[in-house]
């Protein structure tokens, strides 16, 4: 079925706005696109989540390139994050089709709120260069794989890039600067989101053409957002990110409560 020019223009505009958000914070933007697809476009929840991953991958690719030009992508840690992310995306896609959504949303909401409080606590802490990027110690490798596993799970379970979990992990646990965390998050998000989208294609959930339509606008927005983020201070971005996470966590918790009541 063809898409009207008016709808195409609207979707491109929505994608651009989501892309700006993605580029600034190093997240996929699915946390915005999924509600739009469900509430405005009346797309079923699981289809919206799967389709969102196509847009996430496209936006993250452009944003990652912009951060990489500035030297704000940690490449060898990213490799181990991707390894864990592949496993998490596969497992998440499996769980997403079998688990009650309200329970997953509740757990996600609590986790995001805790991470948001942590990010706000770090907003005023001076940033320093990361000292272990050239030291691939075994403990660090395991930590990065575990971080990727969590990122991949969230990516497939909720149709988001997973950066909303990975960025605070890199900042709070691995002492990354905000810019380096955002750039690394976007870089590893590309293959992880694609694995989730491909995994959900067979059951008919991923609508590639629709996702690409939003993705084209998101690519433009991600370039704008990443360029803007690189001229803002890391402390300001961490504070804004913390507030964002508190809002997202509260929204997820509220939606989980409503869904549980509706199911019960």
Secondary structure as GFF3:
##gff-version 3
##sequence-region A 1 264
A	DSSP	alpha_helix	5	25	.	.	.	ID=ss1
A	DSSP	alpha_helix	30	39	.	.	.	ID=ss2
A	DSSP	alpha_helix	45	69	.	.	.	ID=ss3
A	DSSP	alpha_helix	75	96	.	.	.	ID=ss4
A	DSSP	alpha_helix	101	122	.	.	.	ID=ss5
A	DSSP	alpha_helix	138	158	.	.	.	ID=ss6
A	DSSP	alpha_helix	163	174	.	.	.	ID=ss7
A	DSSP	alpha_helix	178	199	.	.	.	ID=ss8
A	DSSP	alpha_helix	208	229	.	.	.	ID=ss9
A	DSSP	alpha_helix	234	263	.	.	.	ID=ss10
###
